[in-house]
Amino acid sequence: MEIRDPLQIVRPMSAEQLKFFARSAETLAEQFEEEMARWVGDATVRPSAIGQKTIHEMADEDTDLTVIKAEEHLNHGVVVVDLHLALAIIATLCGGDPAQPVEVRPLSRLETGVLDLVLKPLVQCVGRLFDVGPVAIGIHATNPSGLPDSKPEPGVVVPLAVTVGNVEGNMNVGLTLNQVQAYVEEVNRRIAGRAASSTSQPNPMAVRAIQPVVVDVVVGFEPVRVPAGQLNSLQVGDVLSTGQSVSKSLVARVGDQKLFHVRPAQRGQRLVAELVSRIDNTFTE
């Protein structure tokens, strides 16, 4: 049996999905900024472009990794914090100066606990926004080798640029697609709903509104070109060549707007125009 690489199944995300996730990143950044301001005072958070990576691909040697555990799921996501940003947050919480630390080093157990005071409410924001359900902070590590073993499942990564005092750093939130499955399904429903609302089918309310309006629908040949000098010499009985094949449909139009291909037909003693097909791209913006 062939085993498919999960990265090949979900990567890349569609452009429509990325748009919705990008808006969510803006919302998450606003929630992070509001929550961080309660703890460290002067803090700003800006979202960057949404991406896809495996959880292990997110980390490097200059980060602190916090595992996000969702109660309903076996797999885990992570919060990745630059160590110098983590130390600045810790210094602020402890009443010190959040100036850029000279030494970037792994966090001590005590420092990890202090940092968790900020991360715990932020993780709850992630859980609520992406419909992950109840979440909790799990283990900490300072490099990818410290992460729990898991399959290389793809995840959605929300990069956030964080400033505390004069210290700038990055805080990336990574969730596996399994964790955000309910959110992805909702995104797909919203995309499908927007696509359905943007089809060429007329809006029923608009149809009722224009029902009393009468317009002139003109059915005829394409314009016939005649040299201006010949106009005065035309006589009754003369024949103008249209250059149009007898097998080609005529065009029905309202003003300059082409609506349908039609063909002439007869019903009793009346000449009628039978609609053959709609002309695409009827309306222009």
C-alpha positions, 0 to 999 in steps of 0.5 A: 500500500502506498503511503502518501507524504502528508506534506504533499496532501496539504501543501501549498494551501490555496490562495483563498485559504491563505487570505482567511488565515492571514485575517486570523493572524491579524486578529491573533496579533491584536489579542496577543498585544492586548494580553501582553500589555496586561503583563509587560506594559509596553508591548506591540505585536505585528503579524507576518505572512502565514506559512506551512512547516512541520513543527520541528522545522520551526525551531533553531538553536536560538529559541525556546519551544513551548508545547501546546497540548490540546485535550482532544488531540494526541499531537502537539503544536508549539510556541517558538520564542526568540531567547533574547525576547523571552529574557526581555519578557522575564526581566520586565515581569521581574521588575527589571529593564527589558534591555537587550540581554548581552548573553543569550542562553537557555532559560532556567527552570525558574525563568521558564515558570516566569515566562509561562505567566505570559504564555498561558493566557496567549495559548488560550487565545490561540485555542479560542481563535483556531477552535482548538478547544481547551489547550495547555502548556506542556514541556519546554525545550531550547532546541528541536531535539527536545521536542516530543517525538511525532510524525512530521505532520505539516502545520500552520505557522503564524509568525508574530513580530513582538516588541517589548520595550526596546527589544524586538523579537519573534514569537511563532505559533505553530499548530498541526493541521489536525489541531486546526481541522475544525477551523480549516473546515469552517474556512472552506465553508466560508470560501464555498459560501462566498463562491456561491454568492458570486456566481452569475445567477441573478440576485432574486431581490434584484430580479424583483426590483427590475421586473417593471423596467422595460428595455429595448433588446436589439437583434441584428447583424454585426455592424455593416461597414459601408464607405461613406461615399457610397451612401448617397448612391444606395437605391431601393433594391440594392444588396448590402453584404454583411460578410456573416456566414448564414450558419452563424448566430445573430447577436441580441444586445441591450445598448452596447452590451451583448447578451445572447447568441440568437437565430431567426425563426418563425412562429405563425405569421411572426418572425422570432429570435430563438436564444441559442446561448448566453454570451460570457462576461456579459457585464463589465465592472 
